[in-house]
Amino acid sequence: WLLGIKEQLKRVKERLNNSLMLVPPLNKIIGYDLASNVSLNAYNKNISLTESCLELTSLSESDFDKYTNPKNMV
């Protein structure tokens, strides 16, 4: 039973971290056009937003995590 909850929490975290709703805070950092390209690239290639951002911008993974922290968006 507890294992099932842990697996569900893992899935929730994965889905949250790959949600396109994380892109808007990047508008202030990399601009609207590039932020929208990051989300479109992630969607089209079925990759994470982090991977897409690293592929298309000069932001580091830690910068991406800092700017797109869901806790700061609530």
Protein Blocks (a to p, Z undefined) as FASTA:
>chain_A
ZZmmmmmmmmmmmmmmmpcklmmmmmmmnojklmmmmmmmmmmnopafklmmmmmmmbdf
klmmmmmgmklmZZ
